[in-house]
Amino acid sequence: MNNEQLLERSLKAVWHPCTQMKSHETLPLVPVSRGEGVWLYDFEGRRYLDAISSWWVNLFGHGNPRINAALRDQLERLEHVMLAGFTHEPVVELSEKLSAHTGNSLGHCFYASDGASATEIALKMSHHYWRNSGRPEKCRYLSLAGSYHGETVGALAVTDVALFRDAYAPLLHQAMTVPSPDARLAEAGESPADCAARCARALEDCLAEHHGRTAAFIVEPLVQCAAGMAMHDPEYLRLARAICDRYEVHLIADEIAVGFGRTGTFFAHQQAAIRPDFLCLSKGISGGYLPLSVVMTSDRVYQAFYAEDLTRGFLHSHSYTGNPLACSAALATLAIFEQDDVIAANRRLAARVTDRAAGLAAHPRVRHFRNRGMIWAFEVDSDDAQFSRKVFAEALSRQLLLRPIGRTIYFMPPYVIGDDEIEHLLQQTLAVIDAVR
């Protein structure tokens, strides 16, 4: 097969996600034949540096030999078994290892396939917990302005992005929103911590009035990714935890995009030294190999469902829950973290990238250059409504995969990016900015 053959067949047979398909009349799909490390290759040998980790999932490079080996081994033993009434070694071992990363404070793991499903599970668990506790009126949810938690109907209820919500608004259970602690929105003279404290006061004001009917507050710790990589100070999480405790409201940490070392610690909420009631994980959990998500919660929540009465149980499932292959990929991913001391290595790598990006940060059209762990983002001055599309196309012509969010360009590369690849990323991004006027 060649590029043209694949493109022709794909446009006829595949309905692509987050896409107006008509746009591909002028902006062709990118055919991918194979991946290796931080590079994606088409059928004619052209390559593209995957600066966004293929939608934020790929941690240790495409075709990672250690994850490949783990999957081959698991294929020889068990490809799948239903998790209702059955169990298997990979899911047990993965649950134990994930719990250990929370200091065993979140010791119960419930599995699904994707991030939106994890959000649905956490929302349903919180509601059902309060129902089982004799407080069924606590059935509403609270999220941050600009929040994104997935595109299923339940997840959209706590997503505050008009592009995704508006078409389906009649289907949604309306949630409340409170101001985002996005440091870009700091008032004159405010530090990021000051901004966080001010927004936390708004959270407290809201819960003071509505806590009696509020089940949970859901937040993306440290970085609201789909909001344009909106970064906030850990102080917000510390204050939010205390406020939720005071008003008896669950705190859900959506670390689907920011977990597994992406913000500089294994889990993002650890930078605030707090423990959420529910922790949602996906994307990087399997190293970018297979669909997998998990909701982790405490024994207190778990015990509220533990009873003789079937209706008190958490009756949620899907056919591939806890798939052994996906769990094996996740175990191989966790092993790389441990064997390579990835968190410490990432801190050194992030410092190197940030230092080399000084020229980019100083570019006259760049605003709000920022970094948190292995995420970099900045806005570019432009009044072109087609800015993001033009950046995407121009970057591809320079062997670079970028996918701007509006006028925000961001980098979330695999953790295996090397020095030459960093140089390519930064120099070609500068060239893209200069080319797209």
N, C-alpha and C positions, 0 to 999 in steps of 0.2 A: 504494500500500500504506500502511496505517496501523500503529500500534503493536500493536494487538490481533491483526491478521491475521498479522503477522510472528511474534509470540510463539506463536500457535496452531500455525503451520506448523513453526516451529523445534522445539517440544517433540515433535511427531510424527516429525520426520525426522532431527534432529541429536542425536547423543550427544556432549555437551559435555565438555571435558577437566577433570580435577581436580575433579570434581563428583559428588555424590550426587544423581542426577537427581530423586529423590523430593522433595528439598528445594525444588524449584521449584514445588511445590504451594502453598507459603506464602511463598516468596521469589522473586518473578518475575524472569525474565531481563530484562536491560536492552537494549531495542531501540536500535540505532544506525543512523541514516540517513546521516550524513556527519560528517567531522571538519574542523576548521580551527584551526590553531595548537595551543594547549593544551586546546581544547574538543572534546567529543564531543556530537552533537546527535541527539535522537530524531526520530520522524516528526511529532511535534506541536510541535516547536520548543524543547522543554526541553533544557537543556545541562548538561554535567557537566565540571568541571575534571579533566583526566586527570593526577592527582598521582602516578601510578605508571608513566607512560609506556607504558601498555598492555602490562604485564608486562615493563617495563624495556627496551623496544626502541626507542621513539620518541625520537630525540635533538633534532630540529629542527622539531618540530610536525607535526601532521597536514596533509596537502595542501601540503607545502612546494613552492613554485613552482620552485625550482632542481632539486630531485630529480625533480619531475614532468616538467620539460623534458628532462632527461637520458634518462628512460625513453621519452618520445615519440620522441626522436631515435633511440634504439637500436631501437625497434620498427620503424622504417622501414628498418633495415639487416639485423638478424639477431635472431631471437627465441630460437633455441636450436640448438646442435649438440653432438653427443657429444664429450666431452673425451678419450676413449680413441682415440688415433691422429689426433686433430684438435686444433687450437688456434684462438684468436681474440684480437683485440686487447684487449677489456676485461679478460679474465682475466690476460693478460700484464702489462698496465699496472697492474692492481690488485696483483698479486704484487710487482712492483717497488716500488710505493709503500709497501706494508705492510712490506716488507723494509727500506726506507729508515728507517722509524720505529723499527727495532731497531738502527740503525747498521749495517745489512747483516749482522748477526751471525746472524740467522735468515733465511736466504736461500732457503728452499725451502718452498713453500706447497702444501698438499694440501686440496682443497675438499670440502665436504659441504653439507647443507641446514640443519642445526639443531645446537644445543649438545650434546645427548646423542650425536649422531653424531660430533661433534668429539672428545668424551671417548673414545668407542669407538676412534676412529682413533689417538689418542695412546697409549692402553693397548696396542693391537695393535702399533703401531710400536715401542714400547719392548720388548715381549716379543720381537718378530721381530728387532730389533736384536741383542739378547743371543743369540738362537738363531743368527743369522748370524755372530756373533762367537765361536761355539763354547762358549757358556755357557747352554744351554737350561734349566738348573735355575733361572735367575733369571726366575721367572714369576709371582711374587706382587706384590701392590700394598699400598700404605700410604696412608691418608688421615686427615684430622682428625676427631675426634669432632664430630658434628653436621654433617658435610660434606654437600653436595648437588652432584651432578655430572650429573644427568640420570636418565631413567627407562627407558631401554632396558636389557636384561639385563646387558650389560657395564658400563654406567654405574652401574647400581644396586649393583654389587659394591663400588664405592667411595663409595656414598652411605650416610650414617649417619642417616637419618631413618626412624623406624619406620613411619610412616604409609605411606610409599612402598615400603619394603623387605619388610615382614613377610609380606604375601600371596604374594610371589614368592621367598621365601628358599630353597625347595628347588631353584630354578633357578640360583642364584647361585654364582659362584666366590668364596668367602669372602675378604675383604680384612682387613687389620689396621687398627686405629685407634690414634692417639696423642692426648694431651690437646690441646684447642683453646687457643690463646693469647688467646681472647676476653677483652678487658680487663674485662668485667663480672665475671669469675671471679677477678680478682686477690685475693690473700690480703691480710690486714691489713698495711698499711705498704708494699705493693708498688706501684710505678708500672707503667703499661702496658708499658714496656720491661723491667722486672723480671719481669713475668708472662711476657713473650715469651721471656726468657732461661731461665726455669724450664721452660717447655714445650719449648723447644729441647733442654734436657738430657734430657727424657723421650724426644724423638725420637732423640737420639744413643744412649741406652740401648737403645732398640728395635732400631736398625740395627746396633749392636754385636753383637747376638745373631742377627739375622735377615738381615743384608745379603747373605749368600751366596745366598739364594733370592729376594731382593727386586729386582724390575725397576725400580720407580719409586715415587716419593712424589708424590701429586697434592694441590695446595693452591689454594684461592681466595685470591689475594693481597689482603690488607688488610681485606676484608669477606666474611664467610660469609653470603650474603644469605638463603637459606632457613632458616638457623639463627636468624633473628630479627635480621638485620643485625648479626651479631657482628663487632666491629671489633677489629683487633689492630695493634700497633706494627710498623713496617717492620723493626725489629731481628730479628723472627722470621724473615723471609725471608732476611736476610743470614746468620744463623746456619744456617738450613736449607740454604742453598746450599753453605756450607762443609762441613756434615755429609754431604750427599749426595755431594759431591766426594770426601771422605775415604773413604767406604764404597762408592764406585762404584755409585751408585744415581741413576737419572734424576730430575730435578725437572720436573714438569709444572705449569705455571701455567694454571689454569682462569680465564681472564679473560672468560668468556662474558658475565657480567653486569657486570663491573667495568672492562672495557676501554673505550677510546674516550672518555677524558676523565671518566668517571663518578667517579673517586676524586680528581681534581685534577691528574693527569698523564695523558698520552695513554694509556700503559699503566700499570697499577697497580704492577707489579714494578719500574718505573723509580724509584720512591721509595726502594727499597732498593739501587739501583745494582747490580743483579744481572742475569744472563741465564739464563733457564730453558733446559732442553734441548728442551722442547716448549711452545708457546704456543697455547692453544685460544681461539678468538674466534667470536662469533656475535652475536645480539641487535642491538646498535646498529650493527653493521657496515654494514647497508644503510639506516640511518636509520629502521628500523622499517617498511620497505616490502615486502621480499621475503625469503623464507627463504634464508639463506646462512650457512655457517660455514666456518672454515678452521683447519687445524693448521699452525703454522709450526715449522720445525726447522732444525738446523745442518747444515753441509756434512759434518761428521763422521758424523752419523746417516745422511744421504743416501748417503754413499759405502759404508756397510755393506750397502746394497741394490743397488748398481750392479755388475752382473755379467752374464755370458752366461747363467747358469742362471736360468730363469724362476722357479723356486721360491724364489729369493733376493729376487725383486722383491716390492713391497708390493701384494698382490692384493686391493684393496678398491675398491669403486666404488658409485655409484648413477646412475641414468639422467640426472639433472639436475645432475650435478657441474659446478661452474663455470658455471652458467647465465649467458649474456651480459646478460640484463636485470637479474638480481640484482647482477652485477659492476658494471654501469653505475650502479645505485643506490648501490653502495658507493663508486664513484669520485666521484659527485656529493657524497656525504657527506664524503669526505676533502677535497674541494675547499672545502667550507664551512668545515671546520676551518682550512684554510690561509688562505683569503681573509678570514675574520672574526676571525682570531687567537682562536679559541674557548677555548683553554686559559686564556689570560690573562683573557678576558672572564668565564669561569666562576668564576675565583677571586674576582673582584670581586662577581659575582652571589651566590656562596655566602656571602661575608662579609655581604652585605646581608640575605640571608634569615636567617642565624644571628643577626644583631643584632636583627632584627624579631621573632624567635622567643623573645626573652628572657622574655616573659610566659608563653608556653607552657612553657618549660623550668622556670619557677618555680611552675607549677601544683601544688597540694598532692598530687595523685594521680599526677603524672608522676615517673618514676624513670629514671635513666641516660640523660638527654638527651645525644645524641652526634651528631657530624657528621664526615663524611669526603668532601671534594669536594662533589659534587652528590647526596649521600645524607644524609638526616637520619632519626633513629630514636629512639624512647623507649618505655618500658613504662608501662602504666597500671595502677594498683592496682585489681584487680577479682577477685572470686571467682565471677563469672558464667561458666559453661561456654559460653554463647552470646555471649560478649563480641564476638568478631570479626565474627560475623554481624550483631549489632545495630549495631556501628559502621558496617559496610558500608551497611546499610539507612538508618541515620540520616544518614550522609554524603550518600547519593544524594538524600535529601529536601532537602538544603542545597546542591545543585548541585556536588557534590564526589565524586570517585571515589577511595576509599581501600580497600585490601584488606589488613587487618591479618594478621600472622602470629602466631597465638595472641593474647597481650596486647601484642604489639609493633605500634605504629603507625609507619609510615615514609613518607617522601616521597622519590620519585625522579622529579621532574618533567622534562619536556622543557627543554632548555637555553634555549628562547625565552620562558620565562615572564617576564611583565612585572610592574611594581610593583603595579598594581591587582590582578592575579591572585595575587601573593604575599600581599597583604592578605586576599583572599578565602580563600585556602588556610589561613592561620593563624587568622583569626577564626572560620571555620566549623569548623575542627578543635577549637578551644577549646569551641565550642558543642556539638559532638558529644560530647566528653568529659563535659561537664556534664549532657548529656541521657541518656547511657548510664550508669546507676548500677548 
